[in-house]
């Protein structure tokens, strides 16, 4: 016997996650405290901080981004002094990426702003957030894994592209 999950509940869950993310997005005065980055640049910096010494191919695999988009973001992040590219002594094609102290400080500022927004929640919601954190991390990992399966990748190539999203 398999468990049936209600489609409406799944859609409501996704909608709630997106609404929370929007409310945590940095706007107005908060943005003055951080270096503005695109979504792709944020994903690349986060992955380099998580896995120091990683390379663009590994970042693309871990984030689901296209390798060419990762490379473009790395070039921009290097120019903005957020990443350092180190080439292997024996093979210049192999690179390792590390975050600069400036990048780490920027991420710490973002995290502090998030904490500031969440810290004033009622205790029951803080406890719920604590309990959900590992579950959302697992959900994120599973969605990333399923997005890179051959079936998902093939489906991506067959989607029609609308100019309206």
Short mmCIF file of the C-alpha atoms (twelve columns), coordinates in Angstrom:
data_MODEL
# 
_entry.id   MODEL 
# 
loop_
_atom_site.group_PDB 
_atom_site.id 
_atom_site.type_symbol 
_atom_site.label_atom_id 
_atom_site.label_alt_id 
_atom_site.label_comp_id 
_atom_site.label_asym_id 
_atom_site.label_seq_id 
_atom_site.Cartn_x 
_atom_site.Cartn_y 
_atom_site.Cartn_z 
_atom_site.pdbx_PDB_model_num 
ATOM 1   C CA . UNK A 1   0.000  0.000  0.000   1 
ATOM 2   C CA . UNK A 2   1.411  3.395  -0.973  1 
ATOM 3   C CA . UNK A 3   0.768  6.667  0.740   1 
ATOM 4   C CA . UNK A 4   -1.281 9.121  -1.296  1 
ATOM 5   C CA . UNK A 5   -0.416 12.767 -0.909  1 
ATOM 6   C CA . UNK A 6   -2.893 15.471 -1.831  1 
ATOM 7   C CA . UNK A 7   -1.811 17.580 -4.826  1 
ATOM 8   C CA . UNK A 8   -3.472 20.654 -3.338  1 
ATOM 9   C CA . UNK A 9   -1.435 20.256 -0.129  1 
ATOM 10  C CA . UNK A 10  1.801  19.969 -2.148  1 
ATOM 11  C CA . UNK A 11  0.948  23.126 -4.091  1 
ATOM 12  C CA . UNK A 12  0.086  24.952 -0.837  1 
ATOM 13  C CA . UNK A 13  3.382  23.794 0.693   1 
ATOM 14  C CA . UNK A 14  5.396  25.077 -2.283  1 
ATOM 15  C CA . UNK A 15  3.471  28.362 -2.181  1 
ATOM 16  C CA . UNK A 16  4.208  28.764 1.551   1 
ATOM 17  C CA . UNK A 17  7.929  28.065 1.023   1 
ATOM 18  C CA . UNK A 18  8.080  30.679 -1.743  1 
ATOM 19  C CA . UNK A 19  6.210  33.215 0.413   1 
ATOM 20  C CA . UNK A 20  8.611  32.695 3.321   1 
ATOM 21  C CA . UNK A 21  11.582 33.046 0.947   1 
ATOM 22  C CA . UNK A 22  10.135 36.299 -0.416  1 
ATOM 23  C CA . UNK A 23  9.713  37.650 3.098   1 
ATOM 24  C CA . UNK A 24  13.325 36.786 3.910   1 
ATOM 25  C CA . UNK A 25  14.603 38.386 0.685   1 
ATOM 26  C CA . UNK A 26  16.751 41.391 1.390   1 
ATOM 27  C CA . UNK A 27  15.125 44.659 0.384   1 
ATOM 28  C CA . UNK A 28  15.457 48.356 1.037   1 
ATOM 29  C CA . UNK A 29  17.961 49.305 3.721   1 
ATOM 30  C CA . UNK A 30  19.132 45.691 4.118   1 
ATOM 31  C CA . UNK A 31  20.494 45.697 0.570   1 
ATOM 32  C CA . UNK A 32  22.890 48.525 1.413   1 
ATOM 33  C CA . UNK A 33  24.735 46.207 3.809   1 
ATOM 34  C CA . UNK A 34  25.554 43.543 1.215   1 
ATOM 35  C CA . UNK A 35  27.095 43.155 -2.222  1 
ATOM 36  C CA . UNK A 36  24.212 42.737 -4.689  1 
ATOM 37  C CA . UNK A 37  24.414 39.434 -6.571  1 
ATOM 38  C CA . UNK A 38  22.268 37.604 -9.091  1 
ATOM 39  C CA . UNK A 39  20.637 34.327 -8.079  1 
ATOM 40  C CA . UNK A 40  23.273 32.360 -9.999  1 
ATOM 41  C CA . UNK A 41  26.100 34.283 -8.336  1 
ATOM 42  C CA . UNK A 42  24.573 33.625 -4.908  1 
ATOM 43  C CA . UNK A 43  24.353 29.893 -5.665  1 
ATOM 44  C CA . UNK A 44  27.987 29.806 -6.798  1 
ATOM 45  C CA . UNK A 45  29.310 31.717 -3.770  1 
ATOM 46  C CA . UNK A 46  27.280 29.561 -1.365  1 
ATOM 47  C CA . UNK A 47  28.630 26.374 -2.933  1 
ATOM 48  C CA . UNK A 48  32.239 27.615 -2.851  1 
ATOM 49  C CA . UNK A 49  31.847 28.522 0.829   1 
ATOM 50  C CA . UNK A 50  30.280 25.109 1.532   1 
ATOM 51  C CA . UNK A 51  32.980 23.238 -0.426  1 
ATOM 52  C CA . UNK A 52  36.233 25.225 -0.524  1 
ATOM 53  C CA . UNK A 53  38.458 24.189 -3.405  1 
ATOM 54  C CA . UNK A 54  35.540 23.086 -5.573  1 
ATOM 55  C CA . UNK A 55  35.526 23.729 -9.311  1 
ATOM 56  C CA . UNK A 56  32.915 24.958 -11.822 1 
ATOM 57  C CA . UNK A 57  31.958 21.454 -12.951 1 
ATOM 58  C CA . UNK A 58  31.328 20.343 -9.374  1 
ATOM 59  C CA . UNK A 59  29.354 23.526 -8.661  1 
ATOM 60  C CA . UNK A 60  27.150 22.913 -11.707 1 
ATOM 61  C CA . UNK A 61  26.470 19.346 -10.560 1 
ATOM 62  C CA . UNK A 62  25.719 20.391 -6.975  1 
ATOM 63  C CA . UNK A 63  23.445 23.318 -7.844  1 
ATOM 64  C CA . UNK A 64  21.783 22.157 -11.047 1 
ATOM 65  C CA . UNK A 65  23.101 25.230 -12.864 1 
ATOM 66  C CA . UNK A 66  24.491 24.996 -16.384 1 
ATOM 67  C CA . UNK A 67  28.278 24.798 -16.511 1 
ATOM 68  C CA . UNK A 68  28.453 27.832 -18.822 1 
ATOM 69  C CA . UNK A 69  26.371 29.905 -16.368 1 
ATOM 70  C CA . UNK A 70  28.621 28.848 -13.481 1 
ATOM 71  C CA . UNK A 71  31.719 29.884 -15.466 1 
ATOM 72  C CA . UNK A 72  30.198 33.271 -16.294 1 
ATOM 73  C CA . UNK A 73  29.274 33.816 -12.634 1 
ATOM 74  C CA . UNK A 74  32.782 32.818 -11.520 1 
ATOM 75  C CA . UNK A 75  34.307 35.441 -13.833 1 
ATOM 76  C CA . UNK A 76  32.037 38.149 -12.393 1 
ATOM 77  C CA . UNK A 77  32.679 37.027 -8.810  1 
ATOM 78  C CA . UNK A 78  36.431 37.110 -9.409  1 
ATOM 79  C CA . UNK A 79  36.194 40.666 -10.739 1 
ATOM 80  C CA . UNK A 80  34.178 41.654 -7.658  1 
ATOM 81  C CA . UNK A 81  36.852 40.093 -5.431  1 
ATOM 82  C CA . UNK A 82  34.487 37.501 -3.967  1 
ATOM 83  C CA . UNK A 83  36.229 34.411 -5.377  1 
ATOM 84  C CA . UNK A 84  39.803 33.416 -6.099  1 
ATOM 85  C CA . UNK A 85  40.638 30.956 -8.862  1 
ATOM 86  C CA . UNK A 86  43.746 28.861 -8.291  1 
ATOM 87  C CA . UNK A 87  45.111 26.822 -11.173 1 
ATOM 88  C CA . UNK A 88  46.669 23.428 -10.579 1 
ATOM 89  C CA . UNK A 89  50.480 23.543 -10.845 1 
ATOM 90  C CA . UNK A 90  50.641 20.568 -13.233 1 
ATOM 91  C CA . UNK A 91  47.476 21.133 -15.258 1 
ATOM 92  C CA . UNK A 92  46.243 24.686 -15.912 1 
ATOM 93  C CA . UNK A 93  42.849 23.316 -17.031 1 
ATOM 94  C CA . UNK A 94  42.080 22.244 -13.457 1 
ATOM 95  C CA . UNK A 95  41.030 25.072 -11.137 1 
ATOM 96  C CA . UNK A 96  40.106 25.316 -7.482  1 
ATOM 97  C CA . UNK A 97  37.826 28.080 -6.274  1 
ATOM 98  C CA . UNK A 98  37.925 29.638 -2.847  1 
ATOM 99  C CA . UNK A 99  35.873 32.414 -1.324  1 
ATOM 100 C CA . UNK A 100 37.644 35.573 -0.257  1 
ATOM 101 C CA . UNK A 101 37.263 36.914 3.283   1 
ATOM 102 C CA . UNK A 102 35.138 39.660 1.690   1 
ATOM 103 C CA . UNK A 103 32.711 37.016 0.337   1 
ATOM 104 C CA . UNK A 104 32.535 35.258 3.693   1 
ATOM 105 C CA . UNK A 105 31.801 38.576 5.443   1 
ATOM 106 C CA . UNK A 106 29.054 39.313 2.908   1 
ATOM 107 C CA . UNK A 107 27.399 35.936 3.515   1 
ATOM 108 C CA . UNK A 108 27.695 36.428 7.288   1 
ATOM 109 C CA . UNK A 109 25.924 39.796 6.949   1 
ATOM 110 C CA . UNK A 110 23.112 38.174 4.955   1 
ATOM 111 C CA . UNK A 111 22.739 35.410 7.526   1 
ATOM 112 C CA . UNK A 112 22.663 37.991 10.342  1 
ATOM 113 C CA . UNK A 113 19.891 39.889 8.548   1 
ATOM 114 C CA . UNK A 114 17.876 36.652 8.220   1 
ATOM 115 C CA . UNK A 115 18.396 35.898 11.908  1 
ATOM 116 C CA . UNK A 116 17.202 39.400 12.754  1 
ATOM 117 C CA . UNK A 117 13.971 38.798 10.856  1 
ATOM 118 C CA . UNK A 118 13.363 35.376 12.383  1 
ATOM 119 C CA . UNK A 119 14.514 36.046 15.959  1 
ATOM 120 C CA . UNK A 120 11.338 37.963 16.908  1 
ATOM 121 C CA . UNK A 121 8.986  35.127 15.972  1 
ATOM 122 C CA . UNK A 122 6.974  33.550 18.802  1 
ATOM 123 C CA . UNK A 123 8.774  30.664 20.517  1 
ATOM 124 C CA . UNK A 124 6.509  27.930 19.083  1 
ATOM 125 C CA . UNK A 125 7.344  29.094 15.546  1 
ATOM 126 C CA . UNK A 126 11.068 29.242 16.347  1 
ATOM 127 C CA . UNK A 127 10.884 25.664 17.635  1 
ATOM 128 C CA . UNK A 128 9.029  24.631 14.474  1 
ATOM 129 C CA . UNK A 129 11.660 26.344 12.314  1 
ATOM 130 C CA . UNK A 130 14.385 24.494 14.183  1 
ATOM 131 C CA . UNK A 131 12.605 21.171 13.597  1 
ATOM 132 C CA . UNK A 132 11.955 21.936 9.906   1 
ATOM 133 C CA . UNK A 133 15.499 23.028 9.102   1 
ATOM 134 C CA . UNK A 134 16.930 19.541 8.583   1 
ATOM 135 C CA . UNK A 135 13.796 18.415 6.744   1 
ATOM 136 C CA . UNK A 136 13.977 21.356 4.330   1 
ATOM 137 C CA . UNK A 137 17.681 20.668 3.774   1 
ATOM 138 C CA . UNK A 138 16.830 17.053 2.906   1 
ATOM 139 C CA . UNK A 139 14.015 18.226 0.626   1 
ATOM 140 C CA . UNK A 140 16.402 20.621 -1.118  1 
ATOM 141 C CA . UNK A 141 18.949 17.838 -1.669  1 
ATOM 142 C CA . UNK A 142 16.314 15.450 -3.045  1 
ATOM 143 C CA . UNK A 143 14.885 18.083 -5.392  1 
ATOM 144 C CA . UNK A 144 18.409 18.826 -6.647  1 
ATOM 145 C CA . UNK A 145 19.060 15.118 -7.172  1 
ATOM 146 C CA . UNK A 146 15.770 14.517 -8.996  1 
ATOM 147 C CA . UNK A 147 16.291 17.626 -11.166 1 
ATOM 148 C CA . UNK A 148 19.463 16.108 -12.611 1 
ATOM 149 C CA . UNK A 149 18.092 12.639 -13.395 1 
ATOM 150 C CA . UNK A 150 18.006 11.707 -17.116 1 
ATOM 151 C CA . UNK A 151 14.176 11.840 -17.154 1 
ATOM 152 C CA . UNK A 152 14.098 15.342 -15.615 1 
ATOM 153 C CA . UNK A 153 16.838 16.607 -17.933 1 
ATOM 154 C CA . UNK A 154 15.024 15.197 -20.989 1 
ATOM 155 C CA . UNK A 155 11.757 16.806 -19.870 1 
ATOM 156 C CA . UNK A 156 13.537 20.148 -19.458 1 
ATOM 157 C CA . UNK A 157 14.626 20.025 -23.099 1 
ATOM 158 C CA . UNK A 158 11.070 19.430 -24.321 1 
ATOM 159 C CA . UNK A 159 9.397  22.288 -22.456 1 
ATOM 160 C CA . UNK A 160 8.194  25.125 -24.604 1 
ATOM 161 C CA . UNK A 161 9.672  28.456 -23.725 1 
ATOM 162 C CA . UNK A 162 7.182  31.252 -23.342 1 
ATOM 163 C CA . UNK A 163 8.383  34.849 -23.389 1 
ATOM 164 C CA . UNK A 164 6.069  35.398 -20.410 1 
ATOM 165 C CA . UNK A 165 7.687  32.770 -18.165 1 
# 
